[in-house]
Amino acid sequence: MESSISLILDIVVSLLLVATIIYAVRLNNRLGSLRRERKDLEAFTASFNSAVKRAESSISVLKKTADGLEDQVSRAQSLRDDLAFLMERGGVTADRLEEVIRNARKDYPTVSNLKIEPAVSDIAGEEDREDGQEPKSEAERELLRALQFAR
């Protein structure tokens, strides 16, 4: 009986040894795949790290660009305001000029009916001759007269 107990113990130990060997082989396979995955994970970590560095540098460039754009936008807004003011002033000036022209037309219905006084035409002609230019045309003289009346 002792030999049968010894045999049973040997069989149990053998079975446990086989189970241990199987477990060791599985563990070795898992450790091997973990080592391979570790290399992949290191490569992934390195590429992720470089991507983060590129993103950080891009963010700083974007911040600088945004600051520059903010300055340009503020300058553009001030220019827009200046242009709006100039357009408003130009509109007011155009309205006044139109009113002066309208009033001049009421006083002088047609340009062809205007008679140029000899004194005005003589003065205009003398100025032209002194500069060496040709005498002013009839339309230029009429315009000078209209401007003198507007004053």
Phi and psi restraints in degrees (value plus and minus 20) as a CYANA .aco file:
   2 GLU   PHI     -81.7   -41.7
   2 GLU   PSI     -56.7   -16.7
   3 SER   PHI     -90.5   -50.5
   3 SER   PSI     -53.0   -13.0
   4 SER   PHI     -92.2   -52.2
   4 SER   PSI     -55.1   -15.1
   5 ILE   PHI     -88.1   -48.1
   5 ILE   PSI     -61.6   -21.6
   6 SER   PHI     -82.6   -42.6
   6 SER   PSI     -60.3   -20.3
   7 LEU   PHI     -85.8   -45.8
   7 LEU   PSI     -64.1   -24.1
   8 ILE   PHI     -84.0   -44.0
   8 ILE   PSI     -62.9   -22.9
   9 LEU   PHI     -84.5   -44.5
   9 LEU   PSI     -59.2   -19.2
  10 ASP   PHI     -83.2   -43.2
  10 ASP   PSI     -60.2   -20.2
  11 ILE   PHI     -87.0   -47.0
  11 ILE   PSI     -63.0   -23.0
  12 VAL   PHI     -83.9   -43.9
  12 VAL   PSI     -64.4   -24.4
  13 VAL   PHI     -83.7   -43.7
  13 VAL   PSI     -60.6   -20.6
  14 SER   PHI     -82.7   -42.7
  14 SER   PSI     -62.8   -22.8
  15 LEU   PHI     -84.9   -44.9
  15 LEU   PSI     -62.6   -22.6
  16 LEU   PHI     -84.6   -44.6
  16 LEU   PSI     -57.7   -17.7
  17 LEU   PHI     -83.9   -43.9
  17 LEU   PSI     -62.8   -22.8
  18 VAL   PHI     -83.5   -43.5
  18 VAL   PSI     -64.1   -24.1
  19 ALA   PHI     -82.0   -42.0
  19 ALA   PSI     -60.6   -20.6
  20 THR   PHI     -84.7   -44.7
  20 THR   PSI     -62.6   -22.6
  21 ILE   PHI     -82.6   -42.6
  21 ILE   PSI     -65.6   -25.6
  22 ILE   PHI     -81.2   -41.2
  22 ILE   PSI     -64.7   -24.7
  23 TYR   PHI     -83.7   -43.7
  23 TYR   PSI     -59.9   -19.9
  24 ALA   PHI     -84.8   -44.8
  24 ALA   PSI     -59.7   -19.7
  25 VAL   PHI     -84.3   -44.3
  25 VAL   PSI     -65.7   -25.7
  26 ARG   PHI     -81.8   -41.8
  26 ARG   PSI     -63.2   -23.2
  27 LEU   PHI     -82.7   -42.7
  27 LEU   PSI     -61.0   -21.0
  28 ASN   PHI     -82.8   -42.8
  28 ASN   PSI     -61.6   -21.6
  29 ASN   PHI     -83.6   -43.6
  29 ASN   PSI     -63.2   -23.2
  30 ARG   PHI     -86.5   -46.5
  30 ARG   PSI     -59.8   -19.8
  31 LEU   PHI     -84.1   -44.1
  31 LEU   PSI     -58.8   -18.8
  32 GLY   PHI     -82.9   -42.9
  32 GLY   PSI     -64.3   -24.3
  33 SER   PHI     -88.6   -48.6
  33 SER   PSI     -54.1   -14.1
  34 LEU   PHI     -85.1   -45.1
  34 LEU   PSI     -58.6   -18.6
  35 ARG   PHI     -83.7   -43.7
  35 ARG   PSI     -63.9   -23.9
  36 ARG   PHI     -83.3   -43.3
  36 ARG   PSI     -64.5   -24.5
  37 GLU   PHI     -85.9   -45.9
  37 GLU   PSI     -51.7   -11.7
  38 ARG   PHI     -83.7   -43.7
  38 ARG   PSI     -62.5   -22.5
  39 LYS   PHI     -82.7   -42.7
  39 LYS   PSI     -62.8   -22.8
  40 ASP   PHI     -83.2   -43.2
  40 ASP   PSI     -60.6   -20.6
  41 LEU   PHI     -86.2   -46.2
  41 LEU   PSI     -57.3   -17.3
  42 GLU   PHI     -85.3   -45.3
  42 GLU   PSI     -62.6   -22.6
  43 ALA   PHI     -83.3   -43.3
  43 ALA   PSI     -63.2   -23.2
  44 PHE   PHI     -82.6   -42.6
  44 PHE   PSI     -63.1   -23.1
  45 THR   PHI     -82.6   -42.6
  45 THR   PSI     -61.5   -21.5
  46 ALA   PHI     -84.4   -44.4
  46 ALA   PSI     -64.3   -24.3
  47 SER   PHI     -87.9   -47.9
  47 SER   PSI     -56.6   -16.6
  48 PHE   PHI     -85.2   -45.2
  48 PHE   PSI     -60.8   -20.8
  49 ASN   PHI     -82.4   -42.4
  49 ASN   PSI     -63.9   -23.9
  50 SER   PHI     -86.6   -46.6
  50 SER   PSI     -55.7   -15.7
  51 ALA   PHI     -85.4   -45.4
  51 ALA   PSI     -58.2   -18.2
  52 VAL   PHI     -85.9   -45.9
  52 VAL   PSI     -61.3   -21.3
  53 LYS   PHI     -83.6   -43.6
  53 LYS   PSI     -62.5   -22.5
  54 ARG   PHI     -83.2   -43.2
  54 ARG   PSI     -60.3   -20.3
  55 ALA   PHI     -85.0   -45.0
  55 ALA   PSI     -60.7   -20.7
  56 GLU   PHI     -83.7   -43.7
  56 GLU   PSI     -62.8   -22.8
  57 SER   PHI     -86.9   -46.9
  57 SER   PSI     -58.0   -18.0
  58 SER   PHI     -84.9   -44.9
  58 SER   PSI     -57.0   -17.0
  59 ILE   PHI     -84.8   -44.8
  59 ILE   PSI     -61.8   -21.8
  60 SER   PHI     -85.4   -45.4
  60 SER   PSI     -58.3   -18.3
  61 VAL   PHI     -84.7   -44.7
  61 VAL   PSI     -61.8   -21.8
  62 LEU   PHI     -83.7   -43.7
  62 LEU   PSI     -57.8   -17.8
  63 LYS   PHI     -83.9   -43.9
  63 LYS   PSI     -63.6   -23.6
  64 LYS   PHI     -82.7   -42.7
  64 LYS   PSI     -63.1   -23.1
  65 THR   PHI     -83.4   -43.4
  65 THR   PSI     -61.3   -21.3
  66 ALA   PHI     -83.8   -43.8
  66 ALA   PSI     -59.5   -19.5
  67 ASP   PHI     -83.2   -43.2
  67 ASP   PSI     -63.7   -23.7
  68 GLY   PHI     -82.6   -42.6
  68 GLY   PSI     -61.6   -21.6
  69 LEU   PHI     -87.0   -47.0
  69 LEU   PSI     -55.2   -15.2
  70 GLU   PHI     -82.9   -42.9
  70 GLU   PSI     -61.4   -21.4
  71 ASP   PHI     -83.5   -43.5
  71 ASP   PSI     -64.1   -24.1
  72 GLN   PHI     -84.5   -44.5
  72 GLN   PSI     -58.5   -18.5
  73 VAL   PHI     -85.1   -45.1
  73 VAL   PSI     -61.6   -21.6
  74 SER   PHI     -86.3   -46.3
  74 SER   PSI     -58.5   -18.5
  75 ARG   PHI     -85.8   -45.8
  75 ARG   PSI     -60.4   -20.4
  76 ALA   PHI     -84.7   -44.7
  76 ALA   PSI     -58.0   -18.0
  77 GLN   PHI     -85.9   -45.9
  77 GLN   PSI     -59.7   -19.7
  78 SER   PHI     -87.0   -47.0
  78 SER   PSI     -58.3   -18.3
  79 LEU   PHI     -84.6   -44.6
  79 LEU   PSI     -58.7   -18.7
  80 ARG   PHI     -82.3   -42.3
  80 ARG   PSI     -63.2   -23.2
  81 ASP   PHI     -83.6   -43.6
  81 ASP   PSI     -61.8   -21.8
  82 ASP   PHI     -82.0   -42.0
  82 ASP   PSI     -63.5   -23.5
  83 LEU   PHI     -84.7   -44.7
  83 LEU   PSI     -59.0   -19.0
  84 ALA   PHI     -82.9   -42.9
  84 ALA   PSI     -62.1   -22.1
  85 PHE   PHI     -82.5   -42.5
  85 PHE   PSI     -65.8   -25.8
  86 LEU   PHI     -84.0   -44.0
  86 LEU   PSI     -58.5   -18.5
  87 MET   PHI     -85.2   -45.2
  87 MET   PSI     -60.2   -20.2
  88 GLU   PHI     -84.1   -44.1
  88 GLU   PSI     -65.8   -25.8
  89 ARG   PHI     -83.9   -43.9
  89 ARG   PSI     -61.2   -21.2
  90 GLY   PHI     -82.8   -42.8
  90 GLY   PSI     -58.8   -18.8
  91 GLY   PHI     -84.2   -44.2
  91 GLY   PSI     -62.9   -22.9
  92 VAL   PHI     -83.3   -43.3
  92 VAL   PSI     -63.4   -23.4
  93 THR   PHI     -84.6   -44.6
  93 THR   PSI     -61.7   -21.7
  94 ALA   PHI     -83.7   -43.7
  94 ALA   PSI     -59.3   -19.3
  95 ASP   PHI     -83.9   -43.9
  95 ASP   PSI     -62.5   -22.5
  96 ARG   PHI     -84.4   -44.4
  96 ARG   PSI     -62.4   -22.4
  97 LEU   PHI     -83.5   -43.5
  97 LEU   PSI     -61.2   -21.2
  98 GLU   PHI     -83.4   -43.4
  98 GLU   PSI     -59.8   -19.8
  99 GLU   PHI     -84.8   -44.8
  99 GLU   PSI     -61.4   -21.4
 100 VAL   PHI     -83.2   -43.2
 100 VAL   PSI     -63.1   -23.1
 101 ILE   PHI     -84.7   -44.7
 101 ILE   PSI     -62.1   -22.1
 102 ARG   PHI     -81.6   -41.6
 102 ARG   PSI     -64.5   -24.5
 103 ASN   PHI     -84.9   -44.9
 103 ASN   PSI     -58.0   -18.0
 104 ALA   PHI     -86.0   -46.0
 104 ALA   PSI     -56.2   -16.2
 105 ARG   PHI     -90.1   -50.1
 105 ARG   PSI     -52.4   -12.4
 106 LYS   PHI     -85.4   -45.4
 106 LYS   PSI     -61.4   -21.4
 107 ASP   PHI     -91.4   -51.4
 107 ASP   PSI     -56.5   -16.5
 108 TYR   PHI    -148.2  -108.2
 108 TYR   PSI      73.4   113.4
 109 PRO   PHI     -78.5   -38.5
 109 PRO   PSI     -59.2   -19.2
 110 THR   PHI    -152.3  -112.3
 110 THR   PSI     127.0   167.0
 111 VAL   PHI     -91.0   -51.0
 111 VAL   PSI     -53.6   -13.6
 112 SER   PHI     -88.1   -48.1
 112 SER   PSI     -41.9    -1.9
 113 ASN   PHI    -102.3   -62.3
 113 ASN   PSI     -29.6    10.4
 114 LEU   PHI     -90.0   -50.0
 114 LEU   PSI     115.3   155.3
 115 LYS   PHI    -128.5   -88.5
 115 LYS   PSI     107.8   147.8
 116 ILE   PHI    -106.8   -66.8
 116 ILE   PSI     108.6   148.6
 117 GLU   PHI     -90.0   -50.0
 117 GLU   PSI     126.3   166.3
 118 PRO   PHI     -78.7   -38.7
 118 PRO   PSI     -54.9   -14.9
 119 ALA   PHI     -85.4   -45.4
 119 ALA   PSI     -62.1   -22.1
 120 VAL   PHI     -88.3   -48.3
 120 VAL   PSI     -64.4   -24.4
 121 SER   PHI     -89.2   -49.2
 121 SER   PSI     -55.8   -15.8
 122 ASP   PHI     -84.2   -44.2
 122 ASP   PSI     -63.5   -23.5
 123 ILE   PHI     -83.8   -43.8
 123 ILE   PSI     -65.9   -25.9
 124 ALA   PHI     -82.9   -42.9
 124 ALA   PSI     -60.1   -20.1
 125 GLY   PHI     -87.1   -47.1
 125 GLY   PSI     -59.3   -19.3
 126 GLU   PHI     -85.3   -45.3
 126 GLU   PSI     -60.4   -20.4
 127 GLU   PHI     -81.6   -41.6
 127 GLU   PSI     -61.4   -21.4
 128 ASP   PHI     -85.9   -45.9
 128 ASP   PSI     -60.8   -20.8
 129 ARG   PHI     -90.5   -50.5
 129 ARG   PSI     -53.5   -13.5
 130 GLU   PHI     -86.1   -46.1
 130 GLU   PSI     -55.9   -15.9
 131 ASP   PHI     -98.6   -58.6
 131 ASP   PSI     -30.1     9.9
 132 GLY   PHI      66.3   106.3
 132 GLY   PSI      -9.5    30.5
 133 GLN   PHI    -114.9   -74.9
 133 GLN   PSI     143.5   183.5
 134 GLU   PHI     -92.6   -52.6
 134 GLU   PSI     135.2   175.2
 135 PRO   PHI     -78.4   -38.4
 135 PRO   PSI     131.5   171.5
 136 LYS   PHI     -87.2   -47.2
 136 LYS   PSI     130.7   170.7
 137 SER   PHI     -95.4   -55.4
 137 SER   PSI     150.0   190.0
 138 GLU   PHI     -80.2   -40.2
 138 GLU   PSI     -60.7   -20.7
 139 ALA   PHI     -85.4   -45.4
 139 ALA   PSI     -58.4   -18.4
 140 GLU   PHI     -87.0   -47.0
 140 GLU   PSI     -60.2   -20.2
 141 ARG   PHI     -84.8   -44.8
 141 ARG   PSI     -60.5   -20.5
 142 GLU   PHI     -84.6   -44.6
 142 GLU   PSI     -57.8   -17.8
 143 LEU   PHI     -85.4   -45.4
 143 LEU   PSI     -62.2   -22.2
 144 LEU   PHI     -80.1   -40.1
 144 LEU   PSI     -61.9   -21.9
 145 ARG   PHI     -85.6   -45.6
 145 ARG   PSI     -61.9   -21.9
 146 ALA   PHI     -83.7   -43.7
 146 ALA   PSI     -58.3   -18.3
 147 LEU   PHI     -88.2   -48.2
 147 LEU   PSI     -56.1   -16.1
 148 GLN   PHI     -86.1   -46.1
 148 GLN   PSI     -56.8   -16.8
 149 PHE   PHI     -90.7   -50.7
 149 PHE   PSI     -51.3   -11.3
 150 ALA   PHI     -88.9   -48.9
 150 ALA   PSI     -46.2    -6.2
